[in-house]
Amino acid sequence: MADGALNLTFDEYLSAKIVEKAKALGVSPQELATTLLDQQFFDHDDFTWTNGDPRRERTTPADFEGARDWDEVRPEFMALIEKTFGPE
């Protein structure tokens, strides 16, 4: 298995479900199975995150560089909309 290949055998029910869902999504059954397994076994701790762990909740605007509160931005935003599209 040095090349990353792995052969799996699914029962009839699971095979039919994978084929059905893959067809609905417009992907191959192999691609769907790979994606689902990737999601199931993905572990954030296996990676080094350059912008910090994405699981960490950012709760204040100070966590986002250059972010401003909506109350401060809204008047500018509304003026831009009015300038672009005209008054309501």
ZAKELO-98142 format. One record per residue: residue number from 1; residue in one letter; x, y, z of N, C-alpha, C, O in turn. Coordinates in Angstrom, 3 decimals, decimal comma. Atoms other than C-alpha are relative to their C-alpha. Layout:
# ZAKELO-98142
<num NUM; residuo A; nxx X; nyy Y; nzz Z; caxx X; cayy Y; cazz Z; cxx X; cyy Y; czz Z; oxx X; oyy Y; ozz Z> $
...
END
This chain:
# ZAKELO-98142
<num 1; residuo M; nxx 0,828; nyy -1,186; nzz 0,000; caxx 0,000; cayy 0,000; cazz 0,000; cxx 0,873; cyy 1,250; czz 0,000; oxx 0,421; oyy 2,306; ozz 0,442> $
<num 2; residuo A; nxx -0,905; nyy -1,146; nzz 0,014; caxx 2,962; cayy 2,309; cazz -0,477; cxx -0,490; cyy 1,127; czz -0,891; oxx -0,161; oyy 2,290; ozz -0,657> $
<num 3; residuo D; nxx 0,481; nyy -1,035; nzz 0,910; caxx 1,205; cayy 4,138; cazz -3,305; cxx -1,281; cyy 0,660; czz 0,495; oxx -1,808; oyy 1,538; ozz -0,189> $
<num 4; residuo G; nxx 1,214; nyy -0,591; nzz -0,560; caxx -1,796; cayy 5,010; cazz -1,114; cxx -1,261; cyy -0,705; czz -0,440; oxx -2,349; oyy -0,324; ozz -0,008> $
<num 5; residuo A; nxx 1,172; nyy 0,720; nzz 0,469; caxx -4,130; cayy 2,577; cazz -2,864; cxx -0,506; cyy -0,937; czz 1,081; oxx 0,269; oyy -1,561; ozz 1,806> $
<num 6; residuo L; nxx 0,629; nyy 0,892; nzz -0,969; caxx -6,578; cayy 0,666; cazz -0,725; cxx -1,297; cyy -0,485; czz -0,630; oxx -2,105; oyy 0,321; ozz -1,092> $
<num 7; residuo N; nxx 1,230; nyy 0,560; nzz 0,547; caxx -9,304; cayy -1,658; cazz -1,922; cxx -0,941; cyy -0,332; czz 1,139; oxx -0,573; oyy -1,030; ozz 2,084> $
<num 8; residuo L; nxx 1,004; nyy 0,264; nzz -1,017; caxx -12,465; cayy -1,747; cazz 0,135; cxx -1,167; cyy -0,733; czz -0,637; oxx -1,492; oyy -0,498; ozz -1,801> $
<num 9; residuo T; nxx 1,182; nyy 0,700; nzz 0,479; caxx -15,443; cayy -4,062; cazz -0,230; cxx -1,160; cyy 0,391; czz 0,898; oxx -1,112; oyy 0,229; ozz 2,117> $
<num 10; residuo F; nxx 1,192; nyy -0,411; nzz -0,739; caxx -18,843; cayy -2,737; cazz 0,770; cxx -1,119; cyy -0,991; czz -0,256; oxx -1,146; oyy -1,652; ozz -1,294> $
<num 11; residuo D; nxx 1,152; nyy 0,861; nzz 0,228; caxx -22,034; cayy -4,691; cazz 1,226; cxx -0,911; cyy 0,647; czz -1,045; oxx -0,708; oyy 1,799; ozz -1,428> $
<num 12; residuo E; nxx 0,879; nyy -0,440; nzz 1,082; caxx -24,809; cayy -4,340; cazz -1,348; cxx -0,728; cyy 1,300; czz 0,353; oxx -0,840; oyy 2,200; ozz -0,479> $
<num 13; residuo Y; nxx 0,735; nyy -1,198; nzz -0,424; caxx -26,756; cayy -1,753; cazz 0,642; cxx 0,881; cyy 1,246; czz -0,056; oxx 0,483; oyy 2,260; ozz -0,629> $
<num 14; residuo L; nxx -0,889; nyy -1,154; nzz -0,035; caxx -23,797; cayy 0,579; cazz 1,210; cxx 0,478; cyy 0,364; czz -1,402; oxx 0,567; oyy 1,545; ozz -1,739> $
<num 15; residuo S; nxx -0,414; nyy -0,264; nzz 1,377; caxx -22,603; cayy 0,215; cazz -2,378; cxx -1,093; cyy 0,743; czz -0,760; oxx -0,812; oyy 1,712; ozz -1,465> $
<num 16; residuo A; nxx 1,118; nyy -0,649; nzz 0,688; caxx -26,045; cayy 1,161; cazz -3,687; cxx -0,175; cyy 1,440; czz 0,476; oxx -0,437; oyy 2,332; ozz -0,331> $
<num 17; residuo K; nxx 0,124; nyy -1,353; nzz -0,551; caxx -26,201; cayy 4,181; cazz -1,361; cxx 1,088; cyy 0,919; czz -0,533; oxx 0,812; oyy 2,062; ozz -0,898> $
<num 18; residuo I; nxx -1,112; nyy -0,811; nzz 0,503; caxx -22,780; cayy 5,425; cazz -2,443; cxx -0,229; cyy 0,346; czz -1,471; oxx -0,043; oyy 1,494; ozz -1,873> $
<num 19; residuo V; nxx 0,253; nyy -0,243; nzz 1,423; caxx -23,658; cayy 5,042; cazz -6,129; cxx -1,145; cyy 0,996; czz -0,169; oxx -1,054; oyy 1,915; ozz -0,984> $
<num 20; residuo E; nxx 1,168; nyy -0,892; nzz 0,077; caxx -27,037; cayy 6,753; cazz -5,616; cxx 0,370; cyy 1,441; czz 0,355; oxx 0,017; oyy 2,373; ozz -0,368> $
<num 21; residuo K; nxx -0,377; nyy -1,355; nzz -0,447; caxx -25,591; cayy 9,725; cazz -3,716; cxx 1,013; cyy 0,622; czz -0,956; oxx 0,936; oyy 1,816; ozz -1,245> $
<num 22; residuo A; nxx -1,008; nyy -0,518; nzz 0,926; caxx -22,629; cayy 10,076; cazz -6,088; cxx -0,668; cyy 0,477; czz -1,286; oxx -0,321; oyy 1,534; ozz -1,813> $
<num 23; residuo K; nxx 0,712; nyy -0,388; nzz 1,216; caxx -24,954; cayy 10,174; cazz -9,089; cxx -0,750; cyy 1,311; czz 0,220; oxx -0,731; oyy 2,186; ozz -0,646> $
<num 24; residuo A; nxx 0,738; nyy -1,229; nzz -0,317; caxx -27,097; cayy 12,856; cazz -7,410; cxx 0,935; cyy 1,207; czz 0,086; oxx 0,544; oyy 2,323; ozz -0,255> $
<num 25; residuo L; nxx -0,982; nyy -1,080; nzz -0,131; caxx -23,951; cayy 14,919; cazz -6,740; cxx 0,815; cyy 0,224; czz -1,269; oxx 1,537; oyy 1,215; ozz -1,380> $
<num 26; residuo G; nxx -0,744; nyy -0,138; nzz 1,245; caxx -22,507; cayy 14,367; cazz -10,203; cxx 1,476; cyy -0,316; czz 0,127; oxx 2,302; oyy 0,252; ozz -0,588> $
<num 27; residuo V; nxx -1,390; nyy 0,428; nzz -0,178; caxx -19,306; cayy 12,718; cazz -8,991; cxx 0,058; cyy -1,519; czz -0,085; oxx -0,972; oyy -2,192; ozz -0,045> $
<num 28; residuo S; nxx -0,141; nyy 1,454; nzz 0,045; caxx -17,916; cayy 9,220; cazz -9,237; cxx -0,187; cyy -0,572; czz 1,404; oxx 0,049; oyy 0,113; ozz 2,399> $
<num 29; residuo P; nxx 0,123; nyy 0,640; nzz -1,315; caxx -18,654; cayy 6,744; cazz -6,448; cxx 1,326; cyy -0,013; czz 0,768; oxx 1,338; oyy 0,131; ozz 1,990> $
<num 30; residuo Q; nxx -1,315; nyy 0,011; nzz -0,654; caxx -14,898; cayy 6,548; cazz -5,743; cxx 0,304; cyy 1,370; czz 0,609; oxx 0,813; oyy 1,466; ozz 1,726> $
<num 31; residuo E; nxx -0,257; nyy -1,352; nzz -0,505; caxx -14,656; cayy 10,331; cazz -5,381; cxx -0,837; cyy 0,290; czz 1,238; oxx -0,342; oyy 0,866; ozz 2,207> $
<num 32; residuo L; nxx 0,860; nyy -0,211; nzz -1,153; caxx -17,630; cayy 10,428; cazz -3,022; cxx 0,503; cyy -0,775; czz 1,214; oxx 0,571; oyy -0,229; ozz 2,315> $
<num 33; residuo A; nxx -0,498; nyy 0,820; nzz -1,109; caxx -16,280; cayy 7,576; cazz -0,894; cxx 1,272; cyy 0,587; czz 0,588; oxx 1,436; oyy 0,635; ozz 1,807> $
<num 34; residuo T; nxx -1,251; nyy -0,612; nzz -0,463; caxx -12,853; cayy 9,224; cazz -0,713; cxx -0,283; cyy 1,258; czz 0,803; oxx 0,301; oyy 1,462; ozz 1,868> $
<num 35; residuo T; nxx 0,342; nyy -1,248; nzz -0,696; caxx -14,370; cayy 12,574; cazz 0,283; cxx -0,603; cyy -0,285; czz 1,367; oxx -0,236; oyy 0,348; ozz 2,358> $
<num 36; residuo L; nxx 0,647; nyy 0,330; nzz -1,279; caxx -16,540; cayy 11,012; cazz 2,983; cxx 0,997; cyy -0,571; czz 1,006; oxx 0,947; oyy -0,242; ozz 2,192> $
<num 37; residuo L; nxx -1,012; nyy 0,548; nzz -0,907; caxx -13,633; cayy 9,045; cazz 4,424; cxx 0,980; cyy 1,077; czz 0,451; oxx 1,388; oyy 1,099; ozz 1,612> $
<num 38; residuo D; nxx -0,874; nyy -1,121; nzz -0,372; caxx -11,400; cayy 12,137; cazz 4,333; cxx -0,632; cyy 0,829; czz 1,109; oxx 0,032; oyy 1,191; ozz 2,080> $
<num 39; residuo Q; nxx 0,702; nyy -0,803; nzz -1,003; caxx -14,015; cayy 14,065; cazz 6,297; cxx -0,067; cyy -0,733; czz 1,338; oxx 0,088; oyy -0,122; ozz 2,395> $
<num 40; residuo Q; nxx 0,151; nyy 0,781; nzz -1,225; caxx -14,463; cayy 11,260; cazz 8,809; cxx 1,308; cyy -0,090; czz 0,785; oxx 1,301; oyy -0,038; ozz 2,015> $
<num 41; residuo F; nxx -1,274; nyy 0,227; nzz -0,668; caxx -10,771; cayy 10,810; cazz 9,558; cxx 0,882; cyy 1,238; czz 0,106; oxx 1,974; oyy 1,167; ozz 0,670> $
<num 42; residuo F; nxx -0,785; nyy -1,227; nzz -0,070; caxx -9,557; cayy 14,410; cazz 9,199; cxx 0,223; cyy 0,392; czz 1,453; oxx -0,701; oyy 0,346; ozz 2,265> $
<num 43; residuo D; nxx -0,331; nyy -0,409; nzz -1,369; caxx -7,776; cayy 15,596; cazz 12,343; cxx 0,780; cyy 1,312; czz -0,063; oxx 1,880; oyy 1,358; ozz -0,614> $
<num 44; residuo H; nxx -0,657; nyy -1,305; nzz 0,005; caxx -6,903; cayy 19,263; cazz 12,834; cxx 1,391; cyy -0,043; czz 0,627; oxx 2,276; oyy 0,722; ozz 0,241> $
<num 45; residuo D; nxx -1,281; nyy 0,069; nzz -0,698; caxx -4,045; cayy 18,271; cazz 15,106; cxx 1,124; cyy -0,580; czz -0,863; oxx 2,292; oyy -0,535; ozz -0,475> $
<num 46; residuo D; nxx -1,019; nyy 0,541; nzz 0,898; caxx -2,251; cayy 16,611; cazz 12,188; cxx 0,675; cyy 1,083; czz -0,841; oxx 1,594; oyy 0,784; ozz -1,603> $
<num 47; residuo F; nxx -0,500; nyy -1,070; nzz 0,854; caxx -1,518; cayy 20,011; cazz 10,620; cxx 0,491; cyy 1,183; czz 0,829; oxx 0,081; oyy 1,364; ozz 1,976> $
<num 48; residuo T; nxx -0,450; nyy -1,256; nzz -0,592; caxx 0,302; cayy 23,247; cazz 11,448; cxx -0,762; cyy 1,106; czz -0,719; oxx -0,658; oyy 1,233; ozz -1,939> $
<num 49; residuo W; nxx 0,857; nyy -1,023; nzz 0,578; caxx -2,075; cayy 26,173; cazz 10,885; cxx 0,721; cyy 1,348; czz 0,052; oxx 1,047; oyy 1,839; ozz 1,133> $
<num 50; residuo T; nxx -0,763; nyy -1,242; nzz 0,063; caxx -0,344; cayy 29,358; cazz 9,709; cxx -0,750; cyy 1,185; czz 0,590; oxx -0,120; oyy 2,118; ozz 1,089> $
<num 51; residuo N; nxx 0,788; nyy -1,102; nzz -0,560; caxx -3,199; cayy 31,635; cazz 10,817; cxx -0,707; cyy -0,401; czz 1,282; oxx -1,718; oyy 0,197; ozz 1,651> $
<num 52; residuo G; nxx 0,602; nyy 0,463; nzz -1,243; caxx -3,989; cayy 29,780; cazz 14,011; cxx -1,004; cyy -1,106; czz -0,268; oxx -1,484; oyy -1,264; ozz -1,391> $
<num 53; residuo D; nxx 0,921; nyy 1,125; nzz 0,087; caxx -6,217; cayy 26,813; cazz 14,657; cxx -1,389; cyy 0,499; czz -0,403; oxx -1,953; oyy 1,347; ozz 0,289> $
<num 54; residuo P; nxx 1,305; nyy -0,483; nzz 0,441; caxx -9,478; cayy 27,291; cazz 12,713; cxx -1,138; cyy -0,392; czz 0,940; oxx -2,251; oyy 0,116; ozz 0,804> $
<num 55; residuo R; nxx 1,033; nyy 0,377; nzz -0,968; caxx -11,387; cayy 25,639; cazz 15,555; cxx -0,176; cyy 1,062; czz 1,077; oxx -1,185; oyy 1,084; ozz 1,781> $
<num 56; residuo R; nxx 0,067; nyy -1,048; nzz -1,016; caxx -10,631; cayy 28,634; cazz 17,770; cxx -1,030; cyy 1,027; czz -0,434; oxx -0,926; oyy 1,597; ozz -1,520> $
<num 57; residuo E; nxx 1,057; nyy -0,942; nzz 0,325; caxx -13,697; cayy 30,837; cazz 17,844; cxx 0,507; cyy 1,422; czz 0,149; oxx 1,103; oyy 1,787; ozz 1,163> $
<num 58; residuo R; nxx -0,367; nyy -1,417; nzz -0,048; caxx -13,070; cayy 34,463; cazz 17,018; cxx -1,261; cyy 0,770; czz 0,357; oxx -2,230; oyy 0,784; ozz -0,402> $
<num 59; residuo T; nxx 1,237; nyy -0,598; nzz -0,493; caxx -15,546; cayy 36,464; cazz 19,021; cxx 0,003; cyy 1,515; czz 0,003; oxx -1,045; oyy 2,129; ozz 0,205> $
<num 60; residuo T; nxx -0,041; nyy -1,459; nzz -0,028; caxx -14,369; cayy 40,047; cazz 18,837; cxx 0,610; cyy 0,531; czz -1,289; oxx 1,451; oyy -0,136; ozz -1,892> $
<num 61; residuo P; nxx -0,590; nyy -0,580; nzz 1,207; caxx -13,581; cayy 42,354; cazz 15,907; cxx 1,513; cyy 0,167; czz 0,093; oxx 2,192; oyy 0,184; ozz -0,934> $
<num 62; residuo A; nxx -1,441; nyy -0,156; nzz -0,171; caxx -10,090; cayy 42,798; cazz 17,376; cxx 0,750; cyy -1,226; czz -0,512; oxx 1,933; oyy -1,143; ozz -0,843> $
<num 63; residuo D; nxx -0,627; nyy 1,218; nzz 0,513; caxx -9,411; cayy 39,204; cazz 16,289; cxx 0,214; cyy 0,060; czz -1,508; oxx 1,000; oyy -0,715; ozz -2,051> $
<num 64; residuo F; nxx -0,095; nyy -0,120; nzz 1,449; caxx -9,785; cayy 40,288; cazz 12,658; cxx 0,698; cyy 1,307; czz -0,331; oxx 0,193; oyy 2,384; ozz -0,012> $
<num 65; residuo E; nxx -0,783; nyy -1,188; nzz 0,322; caxx -7,148; cayy 42,693; cazz 11,370; cxx -0,804; cyy 0,941; czz -0,893; oxx -1,290; oyy 0,536; ozz -1,949> $
<num 66; residuo G; nxx 0,695; nyy -1,008; nzz 0,788; caxx -8,782; cayy 45,886; cazz 10,110; cxx -1,512; cyy -0,064; czz 0,095; oxx -2,194; oyy 0,710; ozz -0,576> $
<num 67; residuo A; nxx 1,450; nyy 0,121; nzz -0,116; caxx -12,289; cayy 44,812; cazz 11,126; cxx -0,573; cyy 1,162; czz 0,803; oxx 0,062; oyy 1,688; ozz 1,717> $
<num 68; residuo R; nxx 0,690; nyy -1,059; nzz -0,737; caxx -14,777; cayy 47,418; cazz 12,295; cxx -1,403; cyy -0,464; czz 0,332; oxx -1,945; oyy -1,361; ozz -0,315> $
<num 69; residuo D; nxx 1,359; nyy 0,341; nzz -0,400; caxx -18,128; cayy 47,239; cazz 14,050; cxx -0,991; cyy 0,411; czz -1,081; oxx -0,761; oyy 1,379; ozz -1,806> $
<num 70; residuo W; nxx 1,030; nyy -0,279; nzz 0,989; caxx -21,260; cayy 47,186; cazz 11,872; cxx -0,572; cyy 1,410; czz 0,159; oxx -0,821; oyy 2,090; ozz -0,836> $
<num 71; residuo D; nxx 0,550; nyy -1,343; nzz -0,228; caxx -22,590; cayy 50,378; cazz 13,494; cxx 0,888; cyy 1,083; czz -0,598; oxx 0,395; oyy 2,134; ozz -1,009> $
<num 72; residuo E; nxx -0,938; nyy -0,956; nzz 0,568; caxx -19,487; cayy 52,174; cazz 12,277; cxx 0,015; cyy -0,078; czz -1,535; oxx 0,177; oyy 0,939; ozz -2,209> $
<num 73; residuo V; nxx -0,099; nyy 0,225; nzz 1,432; caxx -19,538; cayy 50,691; cazz 8,778; cxx -1,318; cyy 0,272; czz -0,728; oxx -1,307; oyy 0,680; ozz -1,889> $
<num 74; residuo R; nxx 1,310; nyy -0,084; nzz 0,652; caxx -23,286; cayy 50,828; cazz 8,061; cxx -0,236; cyy 1,317; czz -0,738; oxx -0,667; oyy 1,275; ozz -1,890> $
<num 75; residuo P; nxx 0,251; nyy -1,243; nzz 0,741; caxx -23,517; cayy 54,550; cazz 7,177; cxx 0,800; cyy 0,085; czz -1,308; oxx 0,277; oyy 0,537; ozz -2,326> $
<num 76; residuo E; nxx -0,815; nyy -0,001; nzz 1,214; caxx -20,655; cayy 54,206; cazz 4,683; cxx -0,576; cyy -0,967; czz -1,041; oxx -0,624; oyy -0,666; ozz -2,233> $
<num 77; residuo F; nxx 0,557; nyy 1,016; nzz 0,877; caxx -22,214; cayy 51,079; cazz 3,238; cxx -1,287; cyy 0,495; czz -0,654; oxx -1,478; oyy 0,327; ozz -1,859> $
<num 78; residuo M; nxx 1,266; nyy -0,515; nzz 0,530; caxx -25,637; cayy 52,692; cazz 2,836; cxx 0,251; cyy 1,132; czz -0,996; oxx -0,444; oyy 1,224; ozz -2,007> $
<num 79; residuo A; nxx -0,337; nyy -1,085; nzz 0,926; caxx -24,073; cayy 55,764; cazz 1,184; cxx 0,520; cyy -0,567; czz -1,321; oxx 0,192; oyy -0,044; ozz -2,387> $
<num 80; residuo L; nxx -0,515; nyy 0,631; nzz 1,207; caxx -22,248; cayy 53,528; cazz -1,289; cxx -1,137; cyy -0,622; czz -0,806; oxx -1,165; oyy -0,501; ozz -2,030> $
<num 81; residuo I; nxx 1,151; nyy 0,586; nzz 0,689; caxx -25,459; cayy 51,667; cazz -2,117; cxx -0,818; cyy 1,091; czz -0,683; oxx -1,205; oyy 0,950; ozz -1,843> $
<num 82; residuo E; nxx 0,791; nyy -1,088; nzz 0,568; caxx -27,330; cayy 54,934; cazz -2,646; cxx 0,732; cyy 0,641; czz -1,193; oxx 0,111; oyy 0,973; ozz -2,203> $
<num 83; residuo K; nxx -0,788; nyy -0,585; nzz 1,097; caxx -24,506; cayy 56,327; cazz -4,812; cxx -0,021; cyy -0,926; czz -1,227; oxx -0,118; oyy -0,465; ozz -2,364> $
<num 84; residuo T; nxx -0,068; nyy 0,971; nzz 1,091; caxx -24,367; cayy 53,141; cazz -6,882; cxx -1,358; cyy -0,240; czz -0,652; oxx -1,455; oyy -0,288; ozz -1,878> $
<num 85; residuo F; nxx 1,305; nyy 0,405; nzz 0,512; caxx -28,071; cayy 52,347; cazz -7,244; cxx -1,056; cyy 1,088; czz 0,070; oxx -2,172; oyy 0,901; ozz -0,414> $
<num 86; residuo G; nxx 0,972; nyy -1,089; nzz -0,150; caxx -29,763; cayy 55,643; cazz -6,436; cxx -0,766; cyy -0,134; czz 1,297; oxx -0,656; oyy -1,149; ozz 1,985> $
<num 87; residuo P; nxx 0,757; nyy 0,036; nzz -1,260; caxx -32,065; cayy 56,493; cazz -3,538; cxx -1,074; cyy -1,080; czz -0,037; oxx -1,471; oyy -1,544; ozz -1,106> $
<num 88; residuo E; nxx 1,010; nyy 1,052; nzz -0,112; caxx -34,605; cayy 53,973; cazz -2,289; cxx -1,220; cyy 0,362; czz -0,727; oxx -2,181; oyy -0,408; ozz -0,742> $
END
